[in-house]
């Protein structure tokens, strides 16, 4: 048996995909359709009895390379969907991940085998500090196109839980399947790279396609009884425009925690929302900062005299699609009036504005335990990440140096300006 080469996480290293057999892989035998209704504690006998009367819909995950894996539906059954299929290795935090705008338009495969066992908290509980934002989510909606897990649990137990994961997905109109070999999907993506995917439902459940979709050279031709949809590459669109706020909004700290300037005014940071998570707002406000969150295309330079710092948030998609933001950040760099800090997509935007280049990674970095080495101290940090693009270290101008490097794949994880207070990190600090 030949050894499998270690996959490097850059687009240029992608080897030609092997010829797929296009065979339909049925649901895993270990994942029996036990997803029933109700959330109260049940005995094994009650769960088994509920399973006998509940027959979940058989859905199919189709990958662009022709692979087809079937599983049981436990989310919304409204229509078939398409998106970019990616995997994430985190063990917990699915409410936060599903509402992270960085996952916009993606079919998310969770590698942890058991998902849903602690349910979903209430969206009606508001953050005591931010007042009008939900306390336990990263945005006001689910952003993924679809969810794929190994085993889903309808029986949940957590003091904050108000519903099951499946019920939440149904309310949000997001499809999800379980009983799929997520390890096989992850291995395929690591070896071949991220690829487009579809989650298809039977026509008997969701109806026929409104627009006929050609499947002459498509593995979906083997599924005539399923509603087909066209392949959709979310990275071809300006996803930031879809998830960014539409108007500026100010979040103020409590008077006793407010951080004051010498003139008595509260320190004000402008945050460019290019897919911002709510927790970033919490982090700033808890530290006494007045945070002004502005849309991705907002002209913050018009208020340069009232800015104490500029923050560039995380976000989805290809950073080169938001040229308006990049040009405004470039102008801010040349202005040299305030510090600038970016994370994730904001890191890539700062690099592009500085004259560097970005590249699409082979399968990206999405997880909660990814090691990054500080190039100034050699200390290694375990970080949370979610991105499919990276800054090309070799393209950095002379005044911009690497601040962090990924200890797994060697990709760039941070930059800093040698003379000015400009820096950024690829991970989520």
N, C-alpha and C positions, 0 to 999 in steps of 0.2 A: 504494500500500500504506500503510495507516494505521499510525502509530507505536503501539507497545505502551506503555501507561502504566507507570511504575515502581510496583511493588507495595509498599505500606507494610506493615510487619510488625505490625499490630495488628488485632484481631478486628473492630472497628467499621468498618474500611475495606473489608471483604470485599464484593466486588461479586457480584451474582447469577451463578451458574454458567451458562455457555452450554449450550444443549441439545446433549447428546452423541449421536453417531450410533450408539453401542453396537456398532461394528464391531470384530471381533477382529483385533488387530495381531499378525502372526506374528513369530517371532524375527528379530533383525537378520541380514541376509545375511552381514555381516562376521563374525558370531559363529557359526561352524560348530561342530557338536558334537564338539569335540576333547578333552573332559574324560575322560581315560582313567585307568587304575589305575597304581600304581607311583609312586615318588618319585625314583628315580635319574636321573641326566642321560641324556637320549636325543637321538639325532640327529633332524633334521627328518624323515628317512625313517621312523624308528621311531615317531615321534609320529603321522605320517600313517597308518602301518599300524595303530596302536592305535585311531585314530579310526574306521577302516573297520570294526572289529569291535565297537566300543562304540556302542550306540544309547541315548542318554539319554532319560529320560522327558520328555514335553512337558507342562509345567505352565502355569497361567494366573494372572496377577495381575489381579484385578478390583478396580476402585476404586468407591467409593460413588456417584460421578457417572455411572457406566455405562461408563467406559473399561475395555477389556480388552486386556492385552498378554501374549503368550505367550513363554515362554523355556524353557531346558533346566534340568532339575533336577540339582543337584550336592550336595544336602544330604540330610537324612532324608526318606524317603517313607513316612511312617506314617499321616498324616491331613492333611486340609486345615485351614488355620488362618485366623484373622481377627485384626485389630488395627488400630492407628492407623498410617497410612503417612506416614513422615517421611523427609527426606533429610539427609545429612551430607556435608560438603565436604572432610574430611580426606584427605590423600594416603597416610598410613601409619597404623599403630596399630589395625588391625582386631582383634587379640586383646584389646586393652584396651577397645575400644568395645563389642564383643559381650558382654563380661563386666561392663560398667558397669551397675549396677542402675538408673540413670536411664533406660535404654532399655526398661525392663520393659513387656512387652506390645505393643511397637511393631514394625511391619514396616519395617526399616531399608533405605533406598536409598542406596548409596554412589556418589557422583558420580565419583570417580576411576575411570578406565576399566579399569585392570588390578588385580585383587585376587587375593591368594593366592600371589604369586610368591616370598614368603619364608617360606611355611609357617606352622606353629604350634609354639611351644615346648612342652616337656613340663610337664604339670600336677603331676608328681611331684617336681619340683625345688623345694625349700622355700627361703624367704627366710632368709638366714643370720642376720639380726637378729631377725626375728619368729618364727622357728623353725617354727611350725605352719601358716603361710600360704604359698600358692604364690608363687614369686618373680616370675613374669612375667604375672600376671593381676590384674584389679581385684576379682574376687570368686571364689567357688567354682563358678560355673556360668555358662552363657550365658543372658542375660535377654531377648534380643529374641524376638519371635514368629516372625520370618522374615527372610531376607536377600535383597536384590535387587541384582545387580551387572551391569555391562556385559559384562565378560569375566573369566572365572575361570581360574586357572592351577592345574593339578594338578602341574606340574613346579616344585618349589620349591628354593631354594638359600639357606641361612642356617646359620651354625654352631650356633645354638640350636634349630633346627627338629627336631621329632621326628615330625611327621605333616603331611599336607596339610590345608588349610582344610576341604575337603569331608569328609574322614574325621572330623575333629573335630566338624563339624556333625552328622554321622550318629551319632556316639557320644552326642551330647547330645540327639538327637531333634529337631533344629531344621531346618525346610525352607529351601531356598535355590534361587534360579534365576539363570541368567545368559543372555546373549543378548538382554536387554531394553534398549530405548532409554531409559537412565536420564536422559539430558538432557531428553527429552520429559516424563518423569514429574516431574522437578524443575521444569521450566517450568510445568507444570500446577498443582503445589502452590504455587508462588510466586504464581501469578495467582489461584487459587481458594482457597488455604489448605489446611492439612493435612486429610486426610479418612480415613475408614475404608477398609480394604482387605482383600482375601482372597487367599491363595495356594491355588489349587485343583488337585487331582490327579485323574487319571482313576480311575474306579471300578474299572477292570481292575487297577489298581496297589494302591490302598488300600482298596477295598471301598466299599459303599454307606453313606450316612449312617445312624447309629444312630437318629436322630430326624429325621423328614421336615422339610425347611426350605422354607417357601413362597417361590417365586420368580416369582409372577405379575407383579409390577411390577419385577422384577429382571433386569438384563442376563444373569445367570447362566442364565436360561431358555434362552439360546442354547447352553448347554453341558450338555445332558442326560446326557452320558457322564462328567461330572465330579462328584466328591463335593462337595456344597454344605454350607456351614456358616452359622450365623447371624452377623449383624454383631455384633462385640464392641467396645465403646468402653472401653478400659482405664482412662480417666480417671474413669469413673463408679464405680470401685472404690477401696478404700483400698490402693493398691499398696505403700505404705510398710510396712504390716503384713506383706506377703508377702516383702519383701526384708530387713527389719531383723533383727538378731540376736535371740535369744530369752532371753538371760541376760547379765548383766554379765561383762566379761572385762578383765583388766588386762594391759597391755603395758609392760614396764619396760626402761629403757635400760641399757647396760652401766655398771658402776661408774665407769669412767674418763670417761664422757661425761655422767653424770647432772648435771642442773642443780639446785643445792641452794638451799633457802630459808635465811634467817638462822638458823632453829632446827635446821638440819641435815637436814630432811626433803626428799626429792626433790619438785620442783614437780609437782603433779598437776592434769591437765586432764581433765574429764569430756566425752566426745564422745557426743552423742546420735546414734545410728545411724538415720538416716531414709533409708538407701540408700547408706551409706558405701563409698567405694572404698578398697581396701587401701593404695594409695599414700599416702593421708592418714595412715594409721597409721604408715607408714614415715617420713614427713616429721616427725611429732612425736617419735617415738622416737629418730631419728637426731640430733635436736637436744637430747637429754638429758631429755626430758619423760616422766613416767610417765602413760600414757594409759589411762583407764578408759572402755571402750566400753560403752554401755548401750542397751537397747532403746528404741524410739520412744516408748513409753508408760511408761517407768520414772520413778519419783518421785525424781529427783536432788536435789530440794530438801531431802529428809530428811537429806542429807549435806552441806548447804551449808557447814558449818563446816570441812570438810576439802577444799573445792574451791578451787583457785587460778585457775580459769578454766573457762568453758563453751564448747564448740565444737559448732556445728550443721552437720551434714554435707550433702552433696548428696543427691539422691534423685529418685524418679519421681513423675509424676502431678500432680494438682491440690492445691496446698498447703492449701486450705480443708477438705480431707477429714480432716486430722489435728488435730482440735480439741483433743485431749488434750495434744499437744505444744505447741500454740500457747498454751494456758492456763498450762502449766507455765513456759514461757519468759516469759510476761507476768508471772507471779509473781516470777520471777528478776529481771526488770527493776526491779520495785518494791522488791525486797530490797536492791539496790545493794551487794552484798557481793563480787562478782567480775566481771572483764571477760568480755564475751561477743562471740564472733566466729562468723559464719556464711558459708557459701558455697553458691551455687546454690539448691537448695530451702531450705537453712538460711537463706539471705538472705531469701527470701520469708517464711519463718516468723517471723524477727525483725521484719520489716516489719509483718506482720499482728499480732504481739504488741504492737507499738508503736502500733497504731491505724490503720495504713494499709490499702490494698486492693490486690488483685492482679487481673490480667486474663489471659485466654488470648490468646496471640499468633496472628497469622495463619498463620505457618509456623515460628516459633521461630528460634533460633540454635543451629546444631549444626555445629561445625567447629573448626579449630585456628589460624585466623589472623584472628580477629575483633577489630577495633580498638576500644578503650575509652579515653575521655579522662578523666584525673584532673581533677576540678573544682577542686582546690586548687592544682595546679601547672601545669595545661594540658598536661601530658605525656601522650602517647598510648602505650598498651600494646597489644601484640598478644597476644591471649588465646585459650585453649581453652574452648569452651562446649558445653553440651548442655541445653537447656531449651525448654519450650513455653509457659511462663507468665512473666509479668513483674510487677514492682511498679509501680503507678500513681503516678508522681512527684507528681501533683497532689493525691494523698490523704495525703501525708506530714504528720504533725503538726508544729507549729512547732519543736520541739526536735530533729527529725530532718531532716538535710539530705542532698542527693545527693552522693555521693562519686565515682561514675563514671557516665558516660553513653556509650552505644553510638554510635560515630562513623558507623555506617552508617544506622541507623534511628531514632536519638534515644531509644531506650528506656532505662530506668533500669538501671544496672549495679552500683550500690553505694550504701550509705547510712552515715551516722555520726551519733552523738548529739553534740550541741553541748557537753555538760557532763560526760558519763559515758563510760567506756571500752567503748562498745557500737558495733560496726561490722560490716559485711558486704559481700560482693561477689557478683555474679551469676555471674561466670566462675569457672574453676578455676585458682587461682594456683599 
